[in-house]
Amino acid sequence: MKHFTTVNDIANPELLIEEAIQLKSNPYQFSELGKFKTLGLVFLNPSLRTRLSTQKAAKILGMEVMVMNLDKESWAIEWNDDVIMNSNNVEHIKDAATVLGSYCDIIGIRCFPSLTDKKLDYSEKILLQLMKYCNVPVISLESATLHPLQSLADAITIKENWKEPYKPKVVLTWAPHIKALPQAVPNSFAEWMCKLDIDFTIAQPEGYELCDDYTSGAKITYNQEEALNEADFVYVKNWSCYHNYGKTPEVNSNWMMDLEKYKLTNEAGIMHCLPVRRDVELSSKLIDHTNSLIQQQAANRVYAAQTVLKNILQGGYMKKNLSEKYSLEEA
């Protein structure tokens, strides 16, 4: 079974990024590929870019799309195996997933963490239960720990904007927020960046370290200004604690990215996954700056999703390597 839940599902991430950029230049060349195929999108949490970009990507490929807000429009789901269902949960995931798989050729699911139980969240129980029982390929539309479609779009954006022959310096910097947010986006971005040939640094306050599983190979610093020095790309994102799980201990120093800090960079491209709280996480002047790549990232969500769907439909999704790159000219 061929799923898309992590960069580790990709034999060669660099080739997938290149393929997405080529596909972007002629997105309708595979408009018949998904004919008579159905994509089911299952949401347990809110979405704007993920929902719309994935729907558009599927339609460009000729697919039909069905969308369900499972937390609002379905029977209450029982996610545990081997239980007597005498509570308020009406339908077991085994039955629901099997039905979804019979209706859909590919399923995408969005399921956020609770931020209260680290062991449960990082087990990816909801995602894995769907994958276990649906019998069709599954795409993560953001899970408890990772957001691979966002990270693929981020990598596409960096690749499109990097013209120099030397490695770009990419910085992921923690940002303030008014509430606790998941680690999925920074985990995923770090996981992808550590697979690419770049100089990658994570800047965060003490206590906000991410899970080591996703940051192996990254430079880690608690000095934001040091990290920003000569940076070529700056990705701004808030996250809550991993070790002191879901908590947001007070940070006394100023971590919001602003114009003064921007002067330390190499006229860096400014990145954020959206939604962004203006002048809390990131200065409005940088969001609207000529070097802001934020809207380009959002636009690239379509091509990230389209490239993943295309590969799954073609059946060669996890088989790519340097010697057998699938030709974009083939339908």
PAKOLRO-295586 format. One record per residue (C-alpha): z, y, x; residue in three letters. Coordinates in Angstrom, 3 decimals. Layout:
REM residues N
       up    north     east code
        Z        Y        X  ALA
...
This chain:
REM residues 331
       up    north     east code
    0.000    0.000    0.000  MET
   -0.953    3.423    1.305  LYS
    1.555    6.203    0.575  HIS
    2.002    9.780    1.817  PHE
    5.684   10.603    2.239  THR
    6.042   11.544    5.936  THR
    3.957   12.377    9.004  VAL
    4.698    8.824   10.120  ASN
    2.301    7.604    7.425  ASP
   -0.501    9.206    9.468  ILE
   -2.076    7.342   12.376  ALA
   -3.285   10.617   13.912  ASN
   -1.989   13.908   12.417  PRO
   -4.330   16.013   14.564  GLU
   -7.365   14.312   13.038  LEU
   -6.038   14.768    9.507  LEU
   -5.580   18.495   10.178  ILE
   -9.115   18.780   11.559  GLU
  -10.466   16.899    8.558  GLU
   -8.708   19.291    6.164  ALA
  -10.247   22.305    7.933  ILE
  -13.705   20.753    7.728  GLN
  -13.162   19.879    4.075  LEU
  -12.132   23.474    3.379  LYS
  -15.579   24.662    4.525  SER
  -17.243   22.577    1.792  ASN
  -14.563   21.435   -0.678  PRO
  -16.918   20.201   -3.429  TYR
  -18.822   17.681   -1.318  GLN
  -16.687   14.818   -2.692  PHE
  -16.632   15.945   -6.340  SER
  -17.597   12.458   -7.587  GLU
  -15.122   10.536   -5.425  LEU
  -12.340   10.556   -8.010  GLY
  -14.514   10.000  -11.083  LYS
  -12.736    7.724  -13.607  PHE
   -9.544    7.891  -11.498  LYS
   -6.255    9.372  -12.717  THR
   -3.554   11.215  -10.783  LEU
   -0.115   11.232  -12.376  GLY
    2.238   14.041  -11.319  LEU
    5.915   13.422  -12.032  VAL
    8.355   16.323  -11.692  PHE
   12.124   16.112  -11.721  LEU
   12.369   19.673  -10.363  ASN
   10.559   23.030  -10.705  PRO
    7.285   23.718   -8.955  SER
    4.543   26.341   -8.759  LEU
    2.369   25.858   -5.647  ARG
    2.857   22.101   -5.398  THR
    2.011   21.498   -9.039  ARG
   -1.019   23.778   -9.262  LEU
   -2.491   23.074   -5.834  SER
   -2.293   19.297   -6.305  THR
   -3.817   19.529   -9.771  GLN
   -6.657   21.677   -8.451  LYS
   -7.238   19.369   -5.483  ALA
   -7.497   16.355   -7.773  ALA
   -9.896   18.106  -10.141  LYS
  -12.153   19.180   -7.252  ILE
  -12.423   15.478   -6.393  LEU
  -13.335   14.649  -10.000  GLY
   -9.983   13.097  -10.962  MET
   -8.194   13.333  -14.280  GLU
   -4.624   14.640  -13.994  VAL
   -1.577   13.866  -16.144  MET
    1.644   15.833  -15.626  VAL
    5.129   14.936  -16.850  MET
    8.412   16.782  -16.372  ASN
   10.429   13.586  -16.232  LEU
   13.779   15.385  -16.351  ASP
   12.899   17.100  -19.657  LYS
   10.140   15.170  -21.418  GLU
   11.011   11.523  -20.827  SER
   13.724    9.106  -21.766  TRP
   16.737    9.307  -19.444  ALA
   15.998    7.053  -16.469  ILE
   18.314    4.452  -14.961  GLU
   17.611    4.396  -11.190  TRP
   20.014    1.604  -10.193  ASN
   19.081   -2.054  -10.085  ASP
   21.255   -4.853  -11.472  ASP
   23.156   -2.727  -13.975  VAL
   24.030   -3.282  -17.614  ILE
   22.392   -0.357  -19.376  MET
   25.162    0.549  -21.799  ASN
   25.335    4.251  -20.825  SER
   23.143    7.226  -21.773  ASN
   20.222    6.105  -19.584  ASN
   17.607    4.674  -21.925  VAL
   14.835    3.349  -19.657  GLU
   14.973    1.585  -16.305  HIS
   12.812    2.909  -13.474  ILE
   11.377   -0.602  -13.063  LYS
    9.841   -0.392  -16.526  ASP
    8.915    3.295  -16.379  ALA
    7.288    3.027  -12.941  ALA
    5.323   -0.062  -13.912  THR
    3.964    1.780  -16.948  VAL
    3.095    4.852  -14.860  LEU
    1.269    2.649  -12.385  GLY
   -0.751    1.047  -15.174  SER
   -1.876    4.485  -16.381  TYR
   -2.457    6.121  -12.984  CYS
   -4.362    5.276   -9.813  ASP
   -2.164    7.549   -7.674  ILE
    1.260    9.026   -8.480  ILE
    2.873   12.136   -7.023  GLY
    6.610   12.713   -7.460  ILE
    8.880   15.701   -6.816  ARG
   12.604   14.900   -6.577  CYS
   15.125   17.235   -4.948  PHE
   18.445   16.201   -3.377  PRO
   21.828   16.654   -5.020  SER
   23.241   18.276   -1.828  LEU
   26.551   16.574   -2.669  THR
   26.022   13.014   -1.407  ASP
   24.279   12.902    1.979  LYS
   24.082    9.112    2.140  LYS
   22.458    8.884   -1.279  LEU
   20.078   11.816   -0.728  ASP
   18.927   10.621    2.691  TYR
   18.375    7.105    1.370  SER
   15.469    8.583   -0.700  GLU
   16.481    6.294   -3.543  LYS
   14.400    7.943   -6.290  ILE
   11.228    8.079   -4.217  LEU
   11.638    4.514   -2.962  LEU
   12.409    3.110   -6.408  GLN
    9.174    4.574   -7.754  LEU
    7.230    3.209   -4.776  MET
    8.846   -0.191   -5.238  LYS
    7.808   -0.670   -8.849  TYR
    4.676    1.385   -9.606  CYS
    2.194   -0.735   -7.584  ASN
   -0.073    2.236   -6.754  VAL
   -0.121    4.781   -3.891  PRO
    2.594    7.439   -4.069  VAL
    2.447   10.988   -2.703  ILE
    5.642   12.935   -2.071  SER
    5.490   16.356   -3.741  LEU
    8.825   17.058   -1.997  GLU
   11.624   14.565   -1.778  SER
   15.298   14.785   -0.896  ALA
   14.511   14.942    2.823  THR
   10.833   15.877    3.359  LEU
    7.922   17.963    2.021  HIS
    4.831   16.550    3.784  PRO
    2.149   18.353    1.733  LEU
    3.737   21.685    2.636  GLN
    3.932   20.736    6.305  SER
    0.308   19.616    6.385  LEU
   -0.708   22.995    4.916  ALA
    1.474   24.715    7.528  ASP
   -0.174   22.762   10.332  ALA
   -3.638   23.600    8.971  ILE
   -2.688   27.287    8.935  THR
   -1.468   27.217   12.534  ILE
   -4.591   25.383   13.681  LYS
   -6.860   27.931   11.939  GLU
   -5.093   30.878   13.547  ASN
   -4.694   29.599   17.088  TRP
   -7.670   30.424   19.311  LYS
   -6.185   30.415   22.812  GLU
   -6.562   27.474   25.235  PRO
   -2.814   27.149   25.932  TYR
   -0.098   25.691   23.714  LYS
    1.120   28.085   21.015  PRO
    4.827   28.807   20.826  LYS
    6.002   27.987   17.309  VAL
    9.495   28.979   16.185  VAL
   11.301   27.734   13.083  LEU
   14.116   30.179   12.401  THR
   16.949   29.849    9.913  TRP
   17.244   32.684    7.388  ALA
   19.995   33.885    5.048  PRO
   20.004   32.981    1.355  HIS
   22.248   33.462   -1.686  ILE
   22.701   29.733   -2.319  LYS
   22.506   26.329   -0.663  ALA
   18.959   25.034   -0.189  LEU
   17.775   21.536    0.839  PRO
   16.717   20.598    4.359  GLN
   13.408   19.067    3.189  ALA
   11.036   21.857    4.286  VAL
   12.576   22.438    7.746  PRO
   12.982   18.676    8.298  ASN
    9.350   18.122    7.446  SER
    8.023   21.088    9.424  PHE
    9.998   19.944   12.473  ALA
    8.786   16.364   12.064  GLU
    5.140   17.495   12.002  TRP
    5.460   20.050   14.813  MET
    7.078   17.457   17.092  CYS
    3.954   15.304   16.675  LYS
    1.573   18.097   17.742  LEU
    0.713   19.514   21.162  ASP
    2.694   22.756   20.849  ILE
    5.787   24.475   22.249  ASP
    8.250   24.108   19.366  PHE
   11.678   25.753   19.062  THR
   14.264   25.714   16.261  ILE
   16.650   28.682   16.078  ALA
   19.722   28.332   13.873  GLN
   23.359   29.431   13.648  PRO
   25.950   26.977   14.873  GLU
   26.748   24.435   12.177  GLY
   23.244   24.484   10.688  TYR
   21.781   21.734   12.891  GLU
   19.196   19.536   11.174  LEU
   19.155   15.740   11.221  CYS
   18.189   14.467   14.680  ASP
   15.729   12.031   13.083  ASP
   13.332   14.926   12.456  TYR
   13.894   17.211   15.449  THR
   13.405   14.890   18.421  SER
   11.248   16.779   20.924  GLY
   12.111   20.264   19.649  ALA
   13.963   22.886   21.679  LYS
   17.148   23.875   19.859  ILE
   18.836   27.251   20.283  THR
   21.524   29.336   18.586  TYR
   20.020   32.544   19.974  ASN
   17.393   33.833   17.566  GLN
   16.169   36.682   19.776  GLU
   15.723   34.345   22.726  GLU
   13.671   32.003   20.538  ALA
   11.493   34.817   19.200  LEU
   10.522   36.064   22.652  ASN
    6.718   35.733   23.011  GLU
    6.486   33.500   19.920  ALA
    2.977   33.021   18.512  ASP
    4.089   31.749   15.087  PHE
    7.425   32.324   13.363  VAL
    8.319   30.139   10.377  TYR
   11.199   31.640    8.407  VAL
   13.250   29.305    6.191  LYS
   16.776   28.861    4.914  ASN
   18.561   25.516    4.763  TRP
   22.094   24.317    4.097  SER
   24.176   22.225    6.506  CYS
   23.251   18.639    7.244  TYR
   26.451   17.529    8.999  HIS
   28.812   19.491    6.712  ASN
   26.475   18.385    3.994  TYR
   25.191   20.945    1.528  GLY
   27.638   23.610    2.652  LYS
   26.764   27.160    3.664  THR
   29.401   28.392    6.110  PRO
   29.425   32.142    6.631  GLU
   27.136   33.508    9.340  VAL
   28.418   36.834   10.651  ASN
   25.404   37.893   12.714  SER
   22.154   39.177   11.211  ASN
   19.558   36.384   10.958  TRP
   17.086   38.040    8.601  MET
   13.693   38.397   10.284  MET
   12.661   42.078   10.348  ASP
   10.298   44.439   12.151  LEU
   12.662   45.041   15.063  GLU
   12.910   41.327   15.796  LYS
    9.180   40.976   15.280  TYR
    8.594   43.249   18.281  LYS
    9.949   40.435   20.487  LEU
    7.086   38.145   19.496  THR
    3.507   37.887   20.677  ASN
    2.315   39.574   17.462  GLU
    3.214   36.319   15.807  ALA
    1.824   34.933   12.595  GLY
    4.651   35.089   10.034  ILE
    5.106   31.983    7.905  MET
    7.174   31.005    4.869  HIS
    6.652   28.221    2.326  CYS
    7.483   30.388   -0.734  LEU
    9.216   31.242   -2.956  PRO
   10.865   33.878   -0.748  VAL
   13.699   36.274   -1.578  ARG
   12.375   39.550   -0.217  ARG
   14.728   41.458    2.066  ASP
   17.255   38.622    1.931  VAL
   15.445   35.885    3.859  GLU
   12.619   37.978    5.245  LEU
   11.739   41.669    5.386  SER
    9.184   42.744    2.763  SER
    7.374   44.611    5.516  LYS
    6.777   41.336    7.328  LEU
    5.845   39.431    4.174  ILE
    3.142   42.063    3.562  ASP
    2.309   42.525    7.259  HIS
   -1.269   42.165    8.480  THR
   -0.117   39.192   10.568  ASN
    1.558   37.460    7.628  SER
    0.095   33.999    7.040  LEU
    2.195   33.281    3.952  ILE
   -0.581   33.534    1.379  GLN
   -2.921   31.542    3.628  GLN
   -0.309   28.784    3.773  GLN
   -0.165   28.762   -0.022  ALA
   -3.975   28.628   -0.308  ALA
   -4.089   25.759    2.183  ASN
   -1.874   23.687   -0.089  ARG
   -5.047   22.850   -2.068  VAL
   -6.867   21.514    1.007  TYR
   -3.825   19.605    2.224  ALA
   -3.545   17.814   -1.109  ALA
   -7.302   17.303   -1.356  GLN
   -7.477   15.718    2.100  THR
   -4.637   13.328    1.327  VAL
   -6.086   12.352   -2.063  LEU
   -9.551   11.891   -0.541  LYS
   -8.238    9.510    2.094  ASN
   -6.238    7.475   -0.402  ILE
   -9.253    7.214   -2.732  LEU
  -11.443    6.087    0.150  GLN
   -8.962    3.382    1.064  GLY
   -8.830    4.261    4.738  GLY
   -5.822    6.510    4.634  TYR
   -3.589    4.905    7.266  MET
   -6.429    3.446    9.325  LYS
   -7.530    6.630   11.082  LYS
   -7.325    6.763   14.835  ASN
   -9.270    8.452   17.615  LEU
  -11.977    5.790   17.652  SER
  -12.606    5.503   13.919  GLU
  -12.516    8.946   12.358  LYS
  -13.996    8.864    8.875  TYR
  -17.131   10.995    8.607  SER
  -16.827   13.938    6.214  LEU
  -20.493   13.543    5.461  GLU
  -19.898   10.209    3.769  GLU
  -18.966   10.129    0.107  ALA
